[in-house]
Amino acid sequence: MALVSGRQTIGTAATAVEGTSNQPFTLIIHNDDNTADMFIGGPTVGTATGLAVNKLENIQLELKAGDQVYAVSSVASHTISWLKIVND
């Protein structure tokens, strides 16, 4: 099993979340912000169309090889963290 983690800043434009893989994987995304929700979805995700991840909450996704998740916020400089788990 391989574990990779990171932090990144998202803003008001859809941003690819780091953590894709060429094998099926689990991706846990945490909203580090204590005032704003983040929204996840595909490359055209927006605050009105994405799945909300409330402030200081996380979500776990089971993804296929090559899948990519995007995140957006209603505020600039919104910090998120993620953990990718790949079963070798």
PyMOL Python script that loads the backbone (N, CA, C, O; Angstrom):
from pymol import cmd

cmd.read_pdbstr("""\
ATOM      1  N   MET A   1       0.852  -1.166   0.000  1.00  0.00           N
ATOM      2  CA  MET A   1       0.000   0.000   0.000  1.00  0.00           C
ATOM      3  C   MET A   1       0.900   1.232   0.000  1.00  0.00           C
ATOM      4  O   MET A   1       1.876   1.307   0.746  1.00  0.00           O
ATOM      5  N   ALA A   2       0.554   2.188  -0.845  1.00  0.00           N
ATOM      6  CA  ALA A   2       1.294   3.440  -0.916  1.00  0.00           C
ATOM      7  C   ALA A   2       0.426   4.577  -0.399  1.00  0.00           C
ATOM      8  O   ALA A   2      -0.745   4.693  -0.762  1.00  0.00           O
ATOM      9  N   LEU A   3       1.008   5.411   0.448  1.00  0.00           N
ATOM     10  CA  LEU A   3       0.323   6.577   0.988  1.00  0.00           C
ATOM     11  C   LEU A   3       1.046   7.832   0.515  1.00  0.00           C
ATOM     12  O   LEU A   3       2.268   7.931   0.626  1.00  0.00           O
ATOM     13  N   VAL A   4       0.293   8.782  -0.009  1.00  0.00           N
ATOM     14  CA  VAL A   4       0.839  10.070  -0.426  1.00  0.00           C
ATOM     15  C   VAL A   4      -0.124  11.132   0.079  1.00  0.00           C
ATOM     16  O   VAL A   4      -1.339  10.981  -0.041  1.00  0.00           O
ATOM     17  N   SER A   5       0.414  12.200   0.642  1.00  0.00           N
ATOM     18  CA  SER A   5      -0.447  13.257   1.157  1.00  0.00           C
ATOM     19  C   SER A   5       0.089  14.618   0.743  1.00  0.00           C
ATOM     20  O   SER A   5       1.245  14.751   0.341  1.00  0.00           O
ATOM     21  N   GLY A   6      -0.768  15.627   0.846  1.00  0.00           N
ATOM     22  CA  GLY A   6      -0.340  16.970   0.512  1.00  0.00           C
ATOM     23  C   GLY A   6      -1.367  18.004   0.912  1.00  0.00           C
ATOM     24  O   GLY A   6      -2.476  17.687   1.343  1.00  0.00           O
ATOM     25  N   ARG A   7      -0.961  19.249   0.755  1.00  0.00           N
ATOM     26  CA  ARG A   7      -1.846  20.392   0.985  1.00  0.00           C
ATOM     27  C   ARG A   7      -1.759  21.272  -0.243  1.00  0.00           C
ATOM     28  O   ARG A   7      -0.727  21.331  -0.910  1.00  0.00           O
ATOM     29  N   GLN A   8      -2.847  21.951  -0.533  1.00  0.00           N
ATOM     30  CA  GLN A   8      -2.829  22.869  -1.655  1.00  0.00           C
ATOM     31  C   GLN A   8      -3.864  23.956  -1.446  1.00  0.00           C
ATOM     32  O   GLN A   8      -4.763  23.839  -0.613  1.00  0.00           O
ATOM     33  N   THR A   9      -3.714  25.013  -2.223  1.00  0.00           N
ATOM     34  CA  THR A   9      -4.631  26.139  -2.158  1.00  0.00           C
ATOM     35  C   THR A   9      -5.561  26.093  -3.358  1.00  0.00           C
ATOM     36  O   THR A   9      -5.123  25.907  -4.494  1.00  0.00           O
ATOM     37  N   ILE A  10      -6.844  26.264  -3.094  1.00  0.00           N
ATOM     38  CA  ILE A  10      -7.826  26.384  -4.164  1.00  0.00           C
ATOM     39  C   ILE A  10      -8.429  27.781  -4.077  1.00  0.00           C
ATOM     40  O   ILE A  10      -8.190  28.505  -3.111  1.00  0.00           O
ATOM     41  N   GLY A  11      -9.200  28.153  -5.073  1.00  0.00           N
ATOM     42  CA  GLY A  11      -9.835  29.463  -5.074  1.00  0.00           C
ATOM     43  C   GLY A  11     -11.172  29.410  -5.765  1.00  0.00           C
ATOM     44  O   GLY A  11     -11.898  28.421  -5.666  1.00  0.00           O
ATOM     45  N   THR A  12     -11.498  30.480  -6.468  1.00  0.00           N
ATOM     46  CA  THR A  12     -12.812  30.616  -7.076  1.00  0.00           C
ATOM     47  C   THR A  12     -12.913  29.976  -8.457  1.00  0.00           C
ATOM     48  O   THR A  12     -13.986  29.984  -9.061  1.00  0.00           O
ATOM     49  N   ALA A  13     -11.824  29.429  -8.960  1.00  0.00           N
ATOM     50  CA  ALA A  13     -11.839  28.682 -10.224  1.00  0.00           C
ATOM     51  C   ALA A  13     -11.582  27.206  -9.920  1.00  0.00           C
ATOM     52  O   ALA A  13     -10.808  26.882  -9.020  1.00  0.00           O
ATOM     53  N   ALA A  14     -12.224  26.320 -10.663  1.00  0.00           N
ATOM     54  CA  ALA A  14     -12.033  24.883 -10.457  1.00  0.00           C
ATOM     55  C   ALA A  14     -10.552  24.539 -10.560  1.00  0.00           C
ATOM     56  O   ALA A  14      -9.877  24.936 -11.510  1.00  0.00           O
ATOM     57  N   THR A  15     -10.057  23.801  -9.578  1.00  0.00           N
ATOM     58  CA  THR A  15      -8.647  23.429  -9.500  1.00  0.00           C
ATOM     59  C   THR A  15      -8.552  21.925  -9.306  1.00  0.00           C
ATOM     60  O   THR A  15      -9.247  21.359  -8.463  1.00  0.00           O
ATOM     61  N   ALA A  16      -7.689  21.274 -10.088  1.00  0.00           N
ATOM     62  CA  ALA A  16      -7.489  19.832  -9.928  1.00  0.00           C
ATOM     63  C   ALA A  16      -6.859  19.557  -8.569  1.00  0.00           C
ATOM     64  O   ALA A  16      -5.870  20.185  -8.190  1.00  0.00           O
ATOM     65  N   VAL A  17      -7.445  18.614  -7.845  1.00  0.00           N
ATOM     66  CA  VAL A  17      -6.871  18.193  -6.573  1.00  0.00           C
ATOM     67  C   VAL A  17      -5.743  17.228  -6.895  1.00  0.00           C
ATOM     68  O   VAL A  17      -5.916  16.286  -7.668  1.00  0.00           O
ATOM     69  N   GLU A  18      -4.598  17.471  -6.299  1.00  0.00           N
ATOM     70  CA  GLU A  18      -3.483  16.541  -6.489  1.00  0.00           C
ATOM     71  C   GLU A  18      -3.918  15.168  -6.020  1.00  0.00           C
ATOM     72  O   GLU A  18      -4.828  15.060  -5.198  1.00  0.00           O
ATOM     73  N   GLY A  19      -3.300  14.133  -6.516  1.00  0.00           N
ATOM     74  CA  GLY A  19      -3.617  12.820  -6.003  1.00  0.00           C
ATOM     75  C   GLY A  19      -4.310  11.905  -6.981  1.00  0.00           C
ATOM     76  O   GLY A  19      -5.174  11.127  -6.578  1.00  0.00           O
ATOM     77  N   THR A  20      -3.962  11.969  -8.259  1.00  0.00           N
ATOM     78  CA  THR A  20      -4.479  10.983  -9.199  1.00  0.00           C
ATOM     79  C   THR A  20      -3.534   9.781  -9.211  1.00  0.00           C
ATOM     80  O   THR A  20      -2.440   9.857  -8.652  1.00  0.00           O
ATOM     81  N   SER A  21      -3.933   8.687  -9.831  1.00  0.00           N
ATOM     82  CA  SER A  21      -3.124   7.469  -9.837  1.00  0.00           C
ATOM     83  C   SER A  21      -3.408   6.653 -11.094  1.00  0.00           C
ATOM     84  O   SER A  21      -4.464   6.791 -11.711  1.00  0.00           O
ATOM     85  N   ASN A  22      -2.454   5.805 -11.466  1.00  0.00           N
ATOM     86  CA  ASN A  22      -2.683   4.899 -12.592  1.00  0.00           C
ATOM     87  C   ASN A  22      -3.255   3.563 -12.124  1.00  0.00           C
ATOM     88  O   ASN A  22      -3.324   2.610 -12.900  1.00  0.00           O
ATOM     89  N   GLN A  23      -3.665   3.491 -10.857  1.00  0.00           N
ATOM     90  CA  GLN A  23      -4.324   2.330 -10.274  1.00  0.00           C
ATOM     91  C   GLN A  23      -5.548   2.814  -9.494  1.00  0.00           C
ATOM     92  O   GLN A  23      -5.616   3.991  -9.140  1.00  0.00           O
ATOM     93  N   PRO A  24      -6.514   1.936  -9.218  1.00  0.00           N
ATOM     94  CA  PRO A  24      -7.630   2.355  -8.360  1.00  0.00           C
ATOM     95  C   PRO A  24      -7.083   2.857  -7.015  1.00  0.00           C
ATOM     96  O   PRO A  24      -6.076   2.356  -6.516  1.00  0.00           O
ATOM     97  N   PHE A  25      -7.759   3.845  -6.447  1.00  0.00           N
ATOM     98  CA  PHE A  25      -7.242   4.438  -5.218  1.00  0.00           C
ATOM     99  C   PHE A  25      -8.350   5.086  -4.393  1.00  0.00           C
ATOM    100  O   PHE A  25      -9.443   5.360  -4.890  1.00  0.00           O
ATOM    101  N   THR A  26      -8.043   5.318  -3.147  1.00  0.00           N
ATOM    102  CA  THR A  26      -8.907   6.050  -2.240  1.00  0.00           C
ATOM    103  C   THR A  26      -8.324   7.445  -2.084  1.00  0.00           C
ATOM    104  O   THR A  26      -7.117   7.598  -1.900  1.00  0.00           O
ATOM    105  N   LEU A  27      -9.172   8.457  -2.157  1.00  0.00           N
ATOM    106  CA  LEU A  27      -8.728   9.835  -1.975  1.00  0.00           C
ATOM    107  C   LEU A  27      -9.567  10.464  -0.866  1.00  0.00           C
ATOM    108  O   LEU A  27     -10.793  10.530  -0.961  1.00  0.00           O
ATOM    109  N   ILE A  28      -8.902  10.917   0.170  1.00  0.00           N
ATOM    110  CA  ILE A  28      -9.566  11.618   1.265  1.00  0.00           C
ATOM    111  C   ILE A  28      -9.188  13.085   1.137  1.00  0.00           C
ATOM    112  O   ILE A  28      -8.005  13.425   1.110  1.00  0.00           O
ATOM    113  N   ILE A  29     -10.193  13.957   1.058  1.00  0.00           N
ATOM    114  CA  ILE A  29      -9.957  15.386   0.926  1.00  0.00           C
ATOM    115  C   ILE A  29     -10.535  16.069   2.169  1.00  0.00           C
ATOM    116  O   ILE A  29     -11.690  15.847   2.533  1.00  0.00           O
ATOM    117  N   HIS A  30      -9.722  16.894   2.805  1.00  0.00           N
ATOM    118  CA  HIS A  30     -10.146  17.610   4.015  1.00  0.00           C
ATOM    119  C   HIS A  30     -10.220  19.108   3.736  1.00  0.00           C
ATOM    120  O   HIS A  30      -9.307  19.684   3.144  1.00  0.00           O
ATOM    121  N   ASN A  31     -11.302  19.724   4.160  1.00  0.00           N
ATOM    122  CA  ASN A  31     -11.465  21.169   4.056  1.00  0.00           C
ATOM    123  C   ASN A  31     -10.806  21.788   5.285  1.00  0.00           C
ATOM    124  O   ASN A  31     -11.363  21.731   6.382  1.00  0.00           O
ATOM    125  N   ASP A  32      -9.624  22.379   5.111  1.00  0.00           N
ATOM    126  CA  ASP A  32      -8.875  22.939   6.237  1.00  0.00           C
ATOM    127  C   ASP A  32      -9.418  24.287   6.698  1.00  0.00           C
ATOM    128  O   ASP A  32      -9.041  24.765   7.767  1.00  0.00           O
ATOM    129  N   ASP A  33     -10.286  24.901   5.921  1.00  0.00           N
ATOM    130  CA  ASP A  33     -10.781  26.238   6.233  1.00  0.00           C
ATOM    131  C   ASP A  33     -11.848  26.162   7.331  1.00  0.00           C
ATOM    132  O   ASP A  33     -12.693  25.268   7.322  1.00  0.00           O
ATOM    133  N   ASN A  34     -11.800  27.103   8.270  1.00  0.00           N
ATOM    134  CA  ASN A  34     -12.789  27.086   9.352  1.00  0.00           C
ATOM    135  C   ASN A  34     -13.926  28.084   9.140  1.00  0.00           C
ATOM    136  O   ASN A  34     -14.733  28.309  10.042  1.00  0.00           O
ATOM    137  N   THR A  35     -13.992  28.686   7.941  1.00  0.00           N
ATOM    138  CA  THR A  35     -15.072  29.646   7.680  1.00  0.00           C
ATOM    139  C   THR A  35     -15.848  29.372   6.402  1.00  0.00           C
ATOM    140  O   THR A  35     -16.987  29.823   6.277  1.00  0.00           O
ATOM    141  N   ALA A  36     -15.263  28.641   5.438  1.00  0.00           N
ATOM    142  CA  ALA A  36     -15.915  28.473   4.135  1.00  0.00           C
ATOM    143  C   ALA A  36     -15.995  27.008   3.728  1.00  0.00           C
ATOM    144  O   ALA A  36     -15.113  26.211   4.048  1.00  0.00           O
ATOM    145  N   ASP A  37     -17.059  26.667   3.021  1.00  0.00           N
ATOM    146  CA  ASP A  37     -17.196  25.339   2.435  1.00  0.00           C
ATOM    147  C   ASP A  37     -16.366  25.267   1.168  1.00  0.00           C
ATOM    148  O   ASP A  37     -16.077  26.289   0.545  1.00  0.00           O
ATOM    149  N   MET A  38     -15.982  24.048   0.785  1.00  0.00           N
ATOM    150  CA  MET A  38     -15.397  23.832  -0.541  1.00  0.00           C
ATOM    151  C   MET A  38     -16.372  22.942  -1.287  1.00  0.00           C
ATOM    152  O   MET A  38     -17.233  22.304  -0.681  1.00  0.00           O
ATOM    153  N   PHE A  39     -16.235  22.902  -2.599  1.00  0.00           N
ATOM    154  CA  PHE A  39     -17.140  22.126  -3.442  1.00  0.00           C
ATOM    155  C   PHE A  39     -16.294  21.279  -4.375  1.00  0.00           C
ATOM    156  O   PHE A  39     -15.321  21.769  -4.949  1.00  0.00           O
ATOM    157  N   ILE A  40     -16.658  19.996  -4.535  1.00  0.00           N
ATOM    158  CA  ILE A  40     -15.897  19.103  -5.397  1.00  0.00           C
ATOM    159  C   ILE A  40     -16.774  18.586  -6.521  1.00  0.00           C
ATOM    160  O   ILE A  40     -18.000  18.547  -6.418  1.00  0.00           O
ATOM    161  N   GLY A  41     -16.102  18.187  -7.608  1.00  0.00           N
ATOM    162  CA  GLY A  41     -16.799  17.651  -8.765  1.00  0.00           C
ATOM    163  C   GLY A  41     -15.824  17.483  -9.912  1.00  0.00           C
ATOM    164  O   GLY A  41     -14.631  17.258  -9.706  1.00  0.00           O
ATOM    165  N   GLY A  42     -16.351  17.598 -11.138  1.00  0.00           N
ATOM    166  CA  GLY A  42     -15.541  17.483 -12.342  1.00  0.00           C
ATOM    167  C   GLY A  42     -14.886  18.808 -12.701  1.00  0.00           C
ATOM    168  O   GLY A  42     -14.900  19.749 -11.908  1.00  0.00           O
ATOM    169  N   PRO A  43     -14.310  18.880 -13.898  1.00  0.00           N
ATOM    170  CA  PRO A  43     -13.539  20.064 -14.289  1.00  0.00           C
ATOM    171  C   PRO A  43     -14.347  21.353 -14.396  1.00  0.00           C
ATOM    172  O   PRO A  43     -13.764  22.437 -14.418  1.00  0.00           O
ATOM    173  N   THR A  44     -15.663  21.261 -14.463  1.00  0.00           N
ATOM    174  CA  THR A  44     -16.483  22.474 -14.543  1.00  0.00           C
ATOM    175  C   THR A  44     -17.211  22.758 -13.229  1.00  0.00           C
ATOM    176  O   THR A  44     -18.188  23.506 -13.212  1.00  0.00           O
ATOM    177  N   VAL A  45     -16.743  22.167 -12.134  1.00  0.00           N
ATOM    178  CA  VAL A  45     -17.405  22.348 -10.839  1.00  0.00           C
ATOM    179  C   VAL A  45     -17.456  23.827 -10.454  1.00  0.00           C
ATOM    180  O   VAL A  45     -16.532  24.594 -10.723  1.00  0.00           O
ATOM    181  N   GLY A  46     -18.556  24.195  -9.823  1.00  0.00           N
ATOM    182  CA  GLY A  46     -18.732  25.551  -9.297  1.00  0.00           C
ATOM    183  C   GLY A  46     -19.373  25.478  -7.930  1.00  0.00           C
ATOM    184  O   GLY A  46     -19.778  24.406  -7.479  1.00  0.00           O
ATOM    185  N   THR A  47     -19.463  26.610  -7.279  1.00  0.00           N
ATOM    186  CA  THR A  47     -20.058  26.625  -5.940  1.00  0.00           C
ATOM    187  C   THR A  47     -21.550  26.297  -5.963  1.00  0.00           C
ATOM    188  O   THR A  47     -22.112  25.888  -4.948  1.00  0.00           O
ATOM    189  N   ALA A  48     -22.186  26.475  -7.111  1.00  0.00           N
ATOM    190  CA  ALA A  48     -23.616  26.167  -7.226  1.00  0.00           C
ATOM    191  C   ALA A  48     -23.870  24.746  -7.706  1.00  0.00           C
ATOM    192  O   ALA A  48     -24.993  24.251  -7.605  1.00  0.00           O
ATOM    193  N   THR A  49     -22.828  24.075  -8.235  1.00  0.00           N
ATOM    194  CA  THR A  49     -23.034  22.761  -8.833  1.00  0.00           C
ATOM    195  C   THR A  49     -22.247  21.638  -8.164  1.00  0.00           C
ATOM    196  O   THR A  49     -22.510  20.465  -8.425  1.00  0.00           O
ATOM    197  N   GLY A  50     -21.297  21.975  -7.315  1.00  0.00           N
ATOM    198  CA  GLY A  50     -20.446  20.957  -6.715  1.00  0.00           C
ATOM    199  C   GLY A  50     -21.033  20.347  -5.455  1.00  0.00           C
ATOM    200  O   GLY A  50     -22.010  20.846  -4.897  1.00  0.00           O
ATOM    201  N   LEU A  51     -20.424  19.271  -5.025  1.00  0.00           N
ATOM    202  CA  LEU A  51     -20.787  18.616  -3.771  1.00  0.00           C
ATOM    203  C   LEU A  51     -20.083  19.364  -2.641  1.00  0.00           C
ATOM    204  O   LEU A  51     -18.855  19.446  -2.624  1.00  0.00           O
ATOM    205  N   ALA A  52     -20.844  19.903  -1.711  1.00  0.00           N
ATOM    206  CA  ALA A  52     -20.271  20.700  -0.624  1.00  0.00           C
ATOM    207  C   ALA A  52     -19.542  19.816   0.382  1.00  0.00           C
ATOM    208  O   ALA A  52     -20.036  18.763   0.785  1.00  0.00           O
ATOM    209  N   VAL A  53     -18.363  20.269   0.774  1.00  0.00           N
ATOM    210  CA  VAL A  53     -17.631  19.691   1.891  1.00  0.00           C
ATOM    211  C   VAL A  53     -17.521  20.822   2.913  1.00  0.00           C
ATOM    212  O   VAL A  53     -16.771  21.780   2.720  1.00  0.00           O
ATOM    213  N   ASN A  54     -18.268  20.697   3.984  1.00  0.00           N
ATOM    214  CA  ASN A  54     -18.352  21.769   4.971  1.00  0.00           C
ATOM    215  C   ASN A  54     -17.007  22.086   5.599  1.00  0.00           C
ATOM    216  O   ASN A  54     -16.081  21.276   5.562  1.00  0.00           O
ATOM    217  N   LYS A  55     -16.912  23.265   6.170  1.00  0.00           N
ATOM    218  CA  LYS A  55     -15.679  23.692   6.825  1.00  0.00           C
ATOM    219  C   LYS A  55     -15.239  22.663   7.867  1.00  0.00           C
ATOM    220  O   LYS A  55     -16.038  22.159   8.655  1.00  0.00           O
ATOM    221  N   LEU A  56     -13.934  22.373   7.839  1.00  0.00           N
ATOM    222  CA  LEU A  56     -13.284  21.435   8.759  1.00  0.00           C
ATOM    223  C   LEU A  56     -13.810  20.004   8.661  1.00  0.00           C
ATOM    224  O   LEU A  56     -13.633  19.216   9.590  1.00  0.00           O
ATOM    225  N   GLU A  57     -14.454  19.664   7.546  1.00  0.00           N
ATOM    226  CA  GLU A  57     -14.944  18.298   7.303  1.00  0.00           C
ATOM    227  C   GLU A  57     -14.079  17.636   6.229  1.00  0.00           C
ATOM    228  O   GLU A  57     -13.259  18.295   5.590  1.00  0.00           O
ATOM    229  N   ASN A  58     -14.267  16.328   6.038  1.00  0.00           N
ATOM    230  CA  ASN A  58     -13.561  15.629   4.956  1.00  0.00           C
ATOM    231  C   ASN A  58     -14.510  14.699   4.234  1.00  0.00           C
ATOM    232  O   ASN A  58     -15.620  14.423   4.688  1.00  0.00           O
ATOM    233  N   ILE A  59     -14.035  14.224   3.094  1.00  0.00           N
ATOM    234  CA  ILE A  59     -14.806  13.280   2.290  1.00  0.00           C
ATOM    235  C   ILE A  59     -13.845  12.212   1.784  1.00  0.00           C
ATOM    236  O   ILE A  59     -12.696  12.507   1.456  1.00  0.00           O
ATOM    237  N   GLN A  60     -14.317  10.977   1.721  1.00  0.00           N
ATOM    238  CA  GLN A  60     -13.522   9.869   1.210  1.00  0.00           C
ATOM    239  C   GLN A  60     -14.143   9.379  -0.083  1.00  0.00           C
ATOM    240  O   GLN A  60     -15.340   9.097  -0.138  1.00  0.00           O
ATOM    241  N   LEU A  61     -13.327   9.278  -1.127  1.00  0.00           N
ATOM    242  CA  LEU A  61     -13.793   8.857  -2.448  1.00  0.00           C
ATOM    243  C   LEU A  61     -13.035   7.621  -2.892  1.00  0.00           C
ATOM    244  O   LEU A  61     -11.819   7.538  -2.724  1.00  0.00           O
ATOM    245  N   GLU A  62     -13.754   6.660  -3.459  1.00  0.00           N
ATOM    246  CA  GLU A  62     -13.141   5.475  -4.066  1.00  0.00           C
ATOM    247  C   GLU A  62     -13.098   5.734  -5.570  1.00  0.00           C
ATOM    248  O   GLU A  62     -14.145   5.849  -6.207  1.00  0.00           O
ATOM    249  N   LEU A  63     -11.900   5.825  -6.141  1.00  0.00           N
ATOM    250  CA  LEU A  63     -11.750   6.259  -7.525  1.00  0.00           C
ATOM    251  C   LEU A  63     -11.059   5.208  -8.375  1.00  0.00           C
ATOM    252  O   LEU A  63     -10.332   4.353  -7.869  1.00  0.00           O
ATOM    253  N   LYS A  64     -11.298   5.289  -9.667  1.00  0.00           N
ATOM    254  CA  LYS A  64     -10.664   4.392 -10.631  1.00  0.00           C
ATOM    255  C   LYS A  64      -9.366   5.018 -11.132  1.00  0.00           C
ATOM    256  O   LYS A  64      -9.133   6.215 -10.963  1.00  0.00           O
ATOM    257  N   ALA A  65      -8.538   4.204 -11.742  1.00  0.00           N
ATOM    258  CA  ALA A  65      -7.285   4.694 -12.308  1.00  0.00           C
ATOM    259  C   ALA A  65      -7.555   5.862 -13.248  1.00  0.00           C
ATOM    260  O   ALA A  65      -8.441   5.795 -14.099  1.00  0.00           O
ATOM    261  N   GLY A  66      -6.790   6.922 -13.088  1.00  0.00           N
ATOM    262  CA  GLY A  66      -6.912   8.078 -13.964  1.00  0.00           C
ATOM    263  C   GLY A  66      -7.978   9.083 -13.580  1.00  0.00           C
ATOM    264  O   GLY A  66      -8.031  10.167 -14.161  1.00  0.00           O
ATOM    265  N   ASP A  67      -8.835   8.757 -12.613  1.00  0.00           N
ATOM    266  CA  ASP A  67      -9.863   9.716 -12.196  1.00  0.00           C
ATOM    267  C   ASP A  67      -9.217  10.968 -11.613  1.00  0.00           C
ATOM    268  O   ASP A  67      -8.157  10.902 -10.991  1.00  0.00           O
ATOM    269  N   GLN A  68      -9.862  12.097 -11.820  1.00  0.00           N
ATOM    270  CA  GLN A  68      -9.370  13.376 -11.307  1.00  0.00           C
ATOM    271  C   GLN A  68     -10.522  14.120 -10.658  1.00  0.00           C
ATOM    272  O   GLN A  68     -11.604  14.219 -11.237  1.00  0.00           O
ATOM    273  N   VAL A  69     -10.302  14.634  -9.477  1.00  0.00           N
ATOM    274  CA  VAL A  69     -11.297  15.404  -8.735  1.00  0.00           C
ATOM    275  C   VAL A  69     -10.887  16.871  -8.763  1.00  0.00           C
ATOM    276  O   VAL A  69      -9.704  17.200  -8.671  1.00  0.00           O
ATOM    277  N   TYR A  70     -11.878  17.747  -8.890  1.00  0.00           N
ATOM    278  CA  TYR A  70     -11.636  19.192  -8.900  1.00  0.00           C
ATOM    279  C   TYR A  70     -12.336  19.808  -7.704  1.00  0.00           C
ATOM    280  O   TYR A  70     -13.359  19.303  -7.241  1.00  0.00           O
ATOM    281  N   ALA A  71     -11.773  20.913  -7.202  1.00  0.00           N
ATOM    282  CA  ALA A  71     -12.355  21.615  -6.062  1.00  0.00           C
ATOM    283  C   ALA A  71     -12.405  23.109  -6.340  1.00  0.00           C
ATOM    284  O   ALA A  71     -11.602  23.644  -7.104  1.00  0.00           O
ATOM    285  N   VAL A  72     -13.369  23.770  -5.703  1.00  0.00           N
ATOM    286  CA  VAL A  72     -13.545  25.211  -5.859  1.00  0.00           C
ATOM    287  C   VAL A  72     -14.088  25.758  -4.538  1.00  0.00           C
ATOM    288  O   VAL A  72     -14.655  25.018  -3.734  1.00  0.00           O
ATOM    289  N   SER A  73     -13.910  27.046  -4.328  1.00  0.00           N
ATOM    290  CA  SER A  73     -14.401  27.700  -3.125  1.00  0.00           C
ATOM    291  C   SER A  73     -15.000  29.047  -3.497  1.00  0.00           C
ATOM    292  O   SER A  73     -14.784  29.546  -4.602  1.00  0.00           O
ATOM    293  N   SER A  74     -15.739  29.625  -2.588  1.00  0.00           N
ATOM    294  CA  SER A  74     -16.265  30.975  -2.813  1.00  0.00           C
ATOM    295  C   SER A  74     -15.249  32.028  -2.386  1.00  0.00           C
ATOM    296  O   SER A  74     -15.481  33.224  -2.565  1.00  0.00           O
ATOM    297  N   VAL A  75     -14.131  31.595  -1.827  1.00  0.00           N
ATOM    298  CA  VAL A  75     -13.074  32.517  -1.402  1.00  0.00           C
ATOM    299  C   VAL A  75     -11.739  32.125  -2.033  1.00  0.00           C
ATOM    300  O   VAL A  75     -11.513  30.957  -2.348  1.00  0.00           O
ATOM    301  N   ALA A  76     -10.873  33.092  -2.211  1.00  0.00           N
ATOM    302  CA  ALA A  76      -9.525  32.827  -2.712  1.00  0.00           C
ATOM    303  C   ALA A  76      -8.649  32.318  -1.556  1.00  0.00           C
ATOM    304  O   ALA A  76      -8.974  32.522  -0.387  1.00  0.00           O
ATOM    305  N   SER A  77      -7.570  31.674  -1.889  1.00  0.00           N
ATOM    306  CA  SER A  77      -6.598  31.193  -0.888  1.00  0.00           C
ATOM    307  C   SER A  77      -7.227  30.287   0.156  1.00  0.00           C
ATOM    308  O   SER A  77      -7.018  30.472   1.355  1.00  0.00           O
ATOM    309  N   HIS A  78      -7.987  29.320  -0.295  1.00  0.00           N
ATOM    310  CA  HIS A  78      -8.661  28.334   0.550  1.00  0.00           C
ATOM    311  C   HIS A  78      -7.762  27.095   0.603  1.00  0.00           C
ATOM    312  O   HIS A  78      -7.461  26.511  -0.438  1.00  0.00           O
ATOM    313  N   THR A  79      -7.338  26.695   1.780  1.00  0.00           N
ATOM    314  CA  THR A  79      -6.417  25.567   1.922  1.00  0.00           C
ATOM    315  C   THR A  79      -7.181  24.266   2.142  1.00  0.00           C
ATOM    316  O   THR A  79      -8.109  24.193   2.948  1.00  0.00           O
ATOM    317  N   ILE A  80      -6.765  23.246   1.404  1.00  0.00           N
ATOM    318  CA  ILE A  80      -7.296  21.895   1.596  1.00  0.00           C
ATOM    319  C   ILE A  80      -6.112  20.945   1.770  1.00  0.00           C
ATOM    320  O   ILE A  80      -4.990  21.272   1.384  1.00  0.00           O
ATOM    321  N   SER A  81      -6.356  19.790   2.341  1.00  0.00           N
ATOM    322  CA  SER A  81      -5.343  18.754   2.403  1.00  0.00           C
ATOM    323  C   SER A  81      -5.944  17.462   1.880  1.00  0.00           C
ATOM    324  O   SER A  81      -7.164  17.294   1.865  1.00  0.00           O
ATOM    325  N   TRP A  82      -5.082  16.551   1.450  1.00  0.00           N
ATOM    326  CA  TRP A  82      -5.571  15.300   0.869  1.00  0.00           C
ATOM    327  C   TRP A  82      -4.630  14.153   1.212  1.00  0.00           C
ATOM    328  O   TRP A  82      -3.447  14.349   1.490  1.00  0.00           O
ATOM    329  N   LEU A  83      -5.198  12.948   1.183  1.00  0.00           N
ATOM    330  CA  LEU A  83      -4.450  11.713   1.390  1.00  0.00           C
ATOM    331  C   LEU A  83      -4.885  10.732   0.319  1.00  0.00           C
ATOM    332  O   LEU A  83      -6.070  10.433   0.176  1.00  0.00           O
ATOM    333  N   LYS A  84      -3.910  10.233  -0.433  1.00  0.00           N
ATOM    334  CA  LYS A  84      -4.181   9.226  -1.479  1.00  0.00           C
ATOM    335  C   LYS A  84      -3.663   7.892  -0.980  1.00  0.00           C
ATOM    336  O   LYS A  84      -2.522   7.790  -0.529  1.00  0.00           O
ATOM    337  N   ILE A  85      -4.510   6.860  -1.061  1.00  0.00           N
ATOM    338  CA  ILE A  85      -4.148   5.509  -0.643  1.00  0.00           C
ATOM    339  C   ILE A  85      -4.287   4.590  -1.845  1.00  0.00           C
ATOM    340  O   ILE A  85      -5.384   4.410  -2.374  1.00  0.00           O
ATOM    341  N   VAL A  86      -3.172   4.009  -2.275  1.00  0.00           N
ATOM    342  CA  VAL A  86      -3.154   3.109  -3.426  1.00  0.00           C
ATOM    343  C   VAL A  86      -2.779   1.720  -2.927  1.00  0.00           C
ATOM    344  O   VAL A  86      -1.739   1.539  -2.294  1.00  0.00           O
ATOM    345  N   ASN A  87      -3.635   0.735  -3.216  1.00  0.00           N
ATOM    346  CA  ASN A  87      -3.309  -0.643  -2.872  1.00  0.00           C
ATOM    347  C   ASN A  87      -2.476  -1.240  -3.983  1.00  0.00           C
ATOM    348  O   ASN A  87      -2.951  -1.388  -5.109  1.00  0.00           O
ATOM    349  N   ASP A  88      -1.252  -1.580  -3.681  1.00  0.00           N
ATOM    350  CA  ASP A  88      -0.342  -2.147  -4.698  1.00  0.00           C
ATOM    351  C   ASP A  88      -0.686  -3.586  -4.987  1.00  0.00           C
ATOM    352  O   ASP A  88      -0.032  -4.223  -5.813  1.00  0.00           O
TER     353      ASP A  88
END
""", "prot")
cmd.dss("prot")
cmd.show_as("cartoon", "prot")
cmd.util.cbc("prot")
cmd.orient("prot")
